[in-house]
Amino acid sequence: MRKSTSAAPGPYERVHLRPAGKALDPSGSAPIIQDDDLTLPKWGACMEYIAHRYAGGALFLPPTHPAYAHFGVAHDNPRVVQMENQISTTLSMLDARLKESDWLAGEEFTVKDIMIVFSLSDNDVISATMSTLTVHHLNVSQSERIPWLCEELAIPYELKTYKRAPVFAPPGYKALHPSGSAPIIQDGDLTLAESGACVEYIAHRYAGGALFLPPTHPAYAQFIYWWHWANGTFQPSLNLTLFLSHSGVAHDNPRLVRMKEKVGNALNMLDARLKENDWLAGAEFTVADIMIVFSLTTMRYFYGYSLAEYGNVVRYLERVGAREGYQRAMKKCEPEMELVLGADAPAKPFGNPPPSK
């Protein structure tokens, strides 16, 4: 990052910009950082980029930390990733050995078995990988992301589904966590909510950070931008537009008009990104894709916008629909729902009249 020209501590330069500064990035939102040829907005993306690119992940808790689940937004550093991968490989080797043998040495119990049992019974990381993960899915909701993640990573899980009553979550679902909102997962004594927190927890705790790009990856900045953009910019814009569309305001209400323009601008950005890239981070499928797809598909049962003008997005959804992990997840969590993978919105919106035109 550029050297400071002010008295402020740290190797960075702070620049004050008037509204014309929105030209720095298509999002037009603060904060925005520049690092050589990179221009990056979004609070979460900027903080993760700086902490991992310049400070080895300082102020981020690793997945092995006891408070990691409550932190909920950490990327482990390369060393932790390496160690978790080694643990996973070792467990696979051990499992293969014990498939045909009662004991490590074969038919006879030996001191090797005494040595290994301590590690298997008193290691927090291994215990985490051996525990039972439960995914609580509210039908027709963003919690569909969690079964999809588990299917992509081949992580065993128990799926419990809940029907809406009739539009919102039933009391039994709301009682699971103080937030009362989907998704919710349980892992042993842990109960965790929030899409991003659940995705990061599962990917790092059970799969060594799979589907997350490390800070050393060339596409890291793009990855964390789109990973945060999905639920930090796009989904909130859809939620507010949905609310205004069904609040009884006139179709030319300035606030509603502005929000529809904001959604259109977001879709244009997304369409441009997908013109030259198969996935949001580039060539690799990541959790950024898992995070965004709900907003482009199932969300249209609530706010029925069209993708007819965004051909690259539609082709992207065709690639998503072809993924076996997505197919398996949706068959399990939404067996009765028609998937919304094309340009047109569903003919019958869920629980709402058609929005204002």
Secondary structure, DSSP 8 states (H G I E B T S, - for coil): -----SSSSSS-------GGGGGGSTT--S-EEEETTEEEE-HHHHHHHHHHHHHTTTTS--TTSTTHHHH------HHHHHHHHHHHHHHHHHHHHHHH-SBTTBSS--HHHHHHHHHHHS-HHHHHHHS-EEEEEESSSGGGHHHHHHHHHT---EEEEE--SSSS--HHHHTTSTT--S-EEEETTEEEE-HHHHHHHHHHHHHTTTTS--TTSTTHHHHHHHHHHIIIIIHHHHHHHHHHHTTT--TT-HHHHHHHHHHHHHHHHHHHHTTS-SBTTBSS--HHHHHHHHHHTGGGGTS----TT-HHHHHHHHHHHT-HHHHHHHHHH-TTS----SSS--SS-SSS-----
